[in-house]
């Protein structure tokens, strides 16, 4: 499981996505490419967290999904634990 120390930056993910040339591409293929090209371990772990059969139809699809997932993860990490449940209204 990825830890906070291994969370990739959007810059790392964007650089990796920019080097993908053949589409459609599966998350499994992205993981293999990350390993082959010695991408940062955090990038490798990021794509390992996807369903390996998930297919991205083109560069825009891959970039959009990658950014959405990473932004959601960052927002989740920044949320204080006591802010996760709303107080009950009377």
N, C-alpha and C positions, 0 to 999 in steps of 0.2 A: 504494500500500500504506500502511496506517495505521501510524504510528510511536507510540512510547510517549507522545509529547507530544500526540497526538491521540486517545488512548484516553478514551472518555466515562466519566463517573462513573455509578454506579448511580442516583444522584439525578437526573442529566440524563436517563438512559434512562427512569426511572420517570415523570418529569414528561411526557416525550414520549408514553409509552404511555397515560397518564391522559387524554390529549387525543384518542385515537383513538375515534371514535364508531361507525363502521360495520364490521361483521364479516360474513363472513370478509374478511380483508385479506391481500394478498400482500406479500412483502418489497419488490417493485418499487413497490407503492402506498405503502408506508411511506417509501421513499426519496424518492418524489415529494412526499409530504406534508412530509417534513423540509426539502426544498428550498423548497417554497412558504411554509412557516411560519417560515423562517429559523431553524431549530433549530441548535444548535451544530454546527460542521463535524464534530466527533468523532462525533456521533449519526448524521449523514448517512453518514459513512464506515463506521460500525458496521453499518448496515443494507445498505450497498452490498456488504459482505463476504458476505452471505447469497445463496443461489441465489434469483434474482429471482422465480422461480415458486413459491417456498415459501409456502404458505398457512397462516395462523394462524386457527383456527376461532372463537376468542373472546378476550376480554381476558385471561382466566386463562392460556390457551395462549400468547399473545404475551408476557405478563409472565414466565411460567415459563421459556420458552425464552430470552428476553432475559437474565434473571438468571443462568441456567445458563451461557450462553456467556460473559458478562462475568466471572463468578466464575472460570471455567476460564482465561480470558485473564489475569486478575490473578494467579492462582496460578502460571501459567507464567512470568510476568514476574518473580515473586519468587524462583523457584527458581534457585539458583546453578548455573552451567554445569557445574562439576565434580560436582554431585550428580545429573546426568542418567543416569549409568551406574553400576550397582551393582558393587561389587568381586566378583570371582569367588570362589566358596567352594571351599575345598580339601577 
